[in-house]
Amino acid sequence: MEDGAITTQNMLLAAHALGLGTCWIGSYGSAYEGKVKELLRIPKEKRVLSIISLGYPAESPKSTRKEIEEITFTDSYGRKG
């Protein structure tokens, strides 16, 4: 499971580097995993860990990323460097 998750994450990062938009849809153990397998003709004994939607985004949202100094501490919780 972990290998599949990190593989999915790396695919999302690679797509982003190419200017593509993605969305990771976790299907493992979900209510719709069976329907996905049916639509894609995946054998019943196989599991679907991730589905990735991929395309060129219609818009580019502005970043709301915080500066690293706002979310990190030094040596112990609450201590700013």
C-alpha positions in Angstrom: 0.0 0.0 0.0 2.8 2.5 0.9 4.7 1.8 -2.3 1.5 2.5 -4.3 0.8 5.7 -2.4 4.4 7.1 -2.9 4.2 6.1 -6.6 1.0 8.0 -6.9 2.5 11.0 -5.2 5.5 11.0 -7.5 3.2 10.8 -10.6 1.3 13.8 -9.3 4.6 15.8 -8.8 5.8 14.8 -12.3 2.5 15.9 -13.9 2.7 19.2 -12.0 6.2 19.8 -13.3 4.8 19.4 -16.8 2.1 22.0 -16.2 -0.7 19.5 -15.7 -3.4 19.5 -13.1 -4.2 16.3 -11.2 -6.4 15.0 -8.5 -5.7 11.9 -6.4 -8.8 9.9 -5.9 -8.3 7.2 -3.2 -10.5 4.3 -4.1 -8.9 1.5 -2.0 -11.7 0.0 0.1 -14.2 2.7 -0.9 -17.8 2.1 -1.7 -17.1 2.7 -5.4 -14.0 0.5 -5.9 -16.2 -2.2 -7.3 -17.8 0.1 -9.9 -14.4 1.4 -10.9 -13.2 -2.2 -11.4 -16.3 -3.0 -13.5 -15.9 0.1 -15.7 -12.2 -0.5 -16.3 -12.5 -4.3 -16.6 -10.2 -4.9 -13.7 -10.3 -8.5 -12.3 -12.3 -8.8 -9.1 -9.3 -10.2 -7.2 -7.2 -7.1 -7.9 -7.4 -3.9 -5.8 -7.5 -0.3 -7.0 -5.4 1.9 -4.8 -5.5 5.2 -6.6 -7.2 6.9 -9.5 -5.6 10.0 -10.9 -7.5 12.6 -12.9 -5.2 14.5 -15.2 -5.5 17.4 -17.5 -4.6 21.0 -18.2 -6.1 23.3 -15.5 -8.6 26.0 -16.6 -7.2 28.3 -13.9 -4.2 28.6 -11.7 -5.2 29.4 -8.1 -3.0 31.7 -6.1 -0.8 30.0 -3.5 -1.8 30.2 0.2 1.5 28.6 1.2 2.9 29.8 4.5 6.5 30.6 5.0 8.6 27.8 6.5 9.4 29.9 9.5 5.7 30.2 10.4 5.2 26.4 10.7 8.5 25.1 12.1 10.2 25.1 15.5 13.8 24.6 16.7 14.7 21.9 19.2 11.2 21.8 20.8 7.6 22.7 20.0 6.9 26.4 20.3 10.6 27.5 20.2 11.3 29.7 17.2 14.9 29.7 15.8 
